[in-house]
Each structure stands twice: as structure tokens, then as C-alpha cells.
């Protein structure tokens, strides 16, 4: 499985914090974007070993984009750090990324600068640990053509 950039995990945390992950049926989830302009569809195979999404990162880059990561957080594949979750509420990653011309690290640094020093360190360590966990996962990632809202 191709590794996503860490920025996608930050975006996934915001989707969880804002309750933007909905599960209309057993193998399908809808994740609303941070600017609420559209939603993405994540579909899992019956054995939950293959996940597909119609977000741009998954579709074009082949790694699990933030919608799949948000589903994995929801399912407990990756544990949610409840201590840091509130800091991700109401973060419009779309606007932040656009403002820095999709230089994700700049958007992350801006977000971290808005946290207390201790919280910023906790967030960075927690998500770095989760990136290490991601590297051990063995899922198949595919794209799907579900229509976007």
C-alpha cells in the first residue's frame, strides 16, 4: 500500500472531529469535505481488505486519501487520540491548502502554530505514530467512480 502524506491524516482527524463521516450502509461511507462543498464515497469489500474512494488523492495518486483514513479511524483500524481530537474541529483544510498553493506542510505548520506548545507536540507525535502504524497495514486501495455531490 502506498503511503499517504501526513497531511491526509490531519484532514481525516478534522472529518472525525466535525462528525462528517456517515455510514449509510455496511460497506459504504460518505465523508463531507471540510468546506462542505462536496462529499466523497468510500466503499469496502465484504472482507474489509479492499477500500476504494472517489477523492482526488486516492483516485489519482493511489494512496489512501483522507476519506479512507477517516473511515479507518472510525473503524478503529487506527486508534483515535481523543485528547487531540477537539483541536481539529472546524478546520477548513481545503481553504488552508488552497491559501498555501497545496504546500501541505505550510498548512500543517499554520495549524500547529495555533495550538499551545505542548498540544502541538502531542499532535505531531500522535500523528507521526499513526503514520508508522499505517506503514504496517496491508490493504488494497482502489479508486471508485461514485458521483461527488
Backbone torsions as a table, in degrees:
resi	resn	phi	psi	omega
1	UNK	NA	130.4	178.8
2	UNK	-72.1	134.8	-178.1
3	UNK	-76.9	135.1	174.5
4	UNK	-81.5	161.7	170.8
5	UNK	-68.4	152.0	-177.8
6	UNK	-59.6	-25.7	179.6
7	UNK	-56.7	-32.3	-179.2
8	UNK	-67.0	-29.7	176.6
9	UNK	-71.6	-37.7	175.3
10	UNK	-60.6	-44.5	179.3
11	UNK	-64.4	-38.8	179.2
12	UNK	-64.5	-41.6	177.7
13	UNK	-59.7	-40.1	178.4
14	UNK	-65.5	-38.0	177.3
15	UNK	-61.1	-40.0	178.3
16	UNK	-68.5	-47.8	-176.6
17	UNK	-60.1	-34.8	-178.4
18	UNK	-93.2	7.5	179.0
19	UNK	56.7	42.9	-179.5
20	UNK	-97.3	11.5	177.9
21	UNK	-107.7	117.1	179.5
22	UNK	-119.9	145.9	179.6
23	UNK	-120.4	93.9	-179.0
24	UNK	-70.8	-25.2	173.0
25	UNK	-153.0	-179.8	-169.4
26	UNK	-55.5	-42.2	-173.6
27	UNK	-112.6	19.2	-175.1
28	UNK	-140.0	136.7	177.1
29	UNK	-131.3	149.6	172.7
30	UNK	-119.3	127.6	-178.4
31	UNK	-118.2	119.6	179.5
32	UNK	-80.7	139.0	-179.6
33	UNK	-66.8	161.4	-176.0
34	UNK	-65.9	-23.3	175.9
35	UNK	-96.0	4.8	179.1
36	UNK	58.7	17.7	-178.9
37	UNK	-78.9	-23.9	-179.0
38	UNK	-154.6	172.6	173.4
39	UNK	-131.2	157.5	179.9
40	UNK	-115.5	152.1	-179.8
41	UNK	-112.3	128.0	174.2
42	UNK	-111.7	133.0	179.4
43	UNK	-126.2	136.1	175.6
44	UNK	-112.6	153.4	173.0
45	UNK	-70.6	165.2	-179.6
46	UNK	-59.7	-32.4	179.6
47	UNK	-89.7	3.5	178.0
48	UNK	57.1	33.8	176.4
49	UNK	-107.4	-13.1	178.4
50	UNK	-125.4	131.3	178.0
51	UNK	-126.5	138.9	176.2
52	UNK	-128.3	155.0	178.8
53	UNK	-149.6	157.4	178.1
54	UNK	-106.1	14.8	174.4
55	UNK	-74.3	157.4	-174.4
56	UNK	-61.2	-41.2	-178.0
57	UNK	-61.8	-49.4	179.8
58	UNK	-65.5	-45.7	-174.4
59	UNK	-63.9	-46.6	-173.6
60	UNK	-98.4	-29.7	-175.8
61	UNK	-99.3	-21.5	175.5
62	UNK	83.7	5.7	174.7
63	UNK	-105.8	162.7	179.1
64	UNK	-68.6	114.6	176.6
65	UNK	-74.5	179.6	-175.8
66	UNK	-61.1	-30.4	177.2
67	UNK	-62.5	-42.6	177.4
68	UNK	-65.9	-42.5	178.4
69	UNK	-61.0	-38.8	177.9
70	UNK	-63.8	-39.0	176.5
71	UNK	-64.8	-43.6	179.4
72	UNK	-62.8	-36.1	174.7
73	UNK	-65.4	-42.7	179.1
74	UNK	-61.7	-40.1	-177.8
75	UNK	-80.7	-10.1	-178.0
76	UNK	85.1	7.0	174.8
77	UNK	-59.9	-41.5	169.7
78	UNK	-114.4	129.3	-179.3
79	UNK	-73.5	140.2	177.1
80	UNK	-84.2	129.3	173.5
81	UNK	-84.5	100.7	-175.8
82	UNK	-63.6	-26.0	-179.0
83	UNK	-65.5	-36.9	-177.5
84	UNK	-93.4	-15.7	-173.4
85	UNK	-52.7	-44.5	-178.3
86	UNK	-60.6	-24.6	-179.5
87	UNK	-69.6	-15.7	-177.5
88	UNK	-94.0	0.1	-178.6
89	UNK	-67.7	138.8	173.9
90	UNK	56.3	38.8	175.1
91	UNK	-100.6	115.4	179.4
92	UNK	-88.3	89.0	-177.8
93	UNK	-65.3	-32.1	178.8
94	UNK	-59.3	-49.4	-179.7
95	UNK	-65.7	-42.3	-179.7
96	UNK	-63.9	-44.7	-179.9
97	UNK	-65.6	-40.2	178.8
98	UNK	-63.6	-39.3	-178.8
99	UNK	-63.6	-26.9	-180.0
100	UNK	-110.6	23.0	176.4
101	UNK	54.5	42.8	177.7
102	UNK	60.0	28.3	168.2
103	UNK	-86.9	87.1	-170.4
104	UNK	-55.5	-37.3	-178.2
105	UNK	-62.4	-35.6	176.8
106	UNK	-65.6	-41.3	178.4
107	UNK	-64.1	-40.8	177.9
108	UNK	-64.4	-45.3	179.7
109	UNK	-61.2	-37.8	176.7
110	UNK	-63.1	-46.6	178.2
111	UNK	-58.7	-46.9	-178.4
112	UNK	-65.2	-33.0	179.5
113	UNK	-67.3	-18.1	179.2
114	UNK	-86.8	-4.7	-179.3
115	UNK	-98.9	162.0	171.5
116	UNK	-65.7	157.7	-178.6
117	UNK	-55.5	-45.3	179.9
118	UNK	-64.7	-43.5	-178.9
119	UNK	-65.3	-40.8	178.6
120	UNK	-58.5	-41.5	179.1
121	UNK	-66.7	-41.1	179.4
122	UNK	-63.5	-43.7	178.8
123	UNK	-60.8	-49.6	-178.4
124	UNK	-60.0	-44.3	-178.8
125	UNK	-67.3	-42.7	-178.8
126	UNK	-62.2	-46.1	-177.7
127	UNK	-74.0	-31.1	174.1
128	UNK	-64.3	-40.6	176.7
129	UNK	-62.3	-41.0	179.7
130	UNK	-68.3	-32.6	175.0
131	UNK	-63.8	-37.8	176.4
132	UNK	-64.2	-40.2	177.1
133	UNK	-63.7	-40.1	178.8
134	UNK	-57.5	-37.6	-178.1
135	UNK	-64.4	-18.9	-179.4
136	UNK	-93.2	-9.2	-176.8
137	UNK	-77.4	148.8	-177.7
138	UNK	-128.3	67.6	177.3
139	UNK	-105.7	157.3	171.8
140	UNK	-95.2	131.7	-179.3
141	UNK	-112.4	130.4	179.0
142	UNK	-132.8	166.0	174.1
143	UNK	-100.2	153.6	173.3
144	UNK	-129.4	164.1	-175.4
145	UNK	-109.2	26.6	176.7
146	UNK	-58.3	140.2	179.7
147	UNK	-65.9	144.2	174.7
148	UNK	-90.1	146.7	-179.8
149	UNK	-59.0	NA	NA
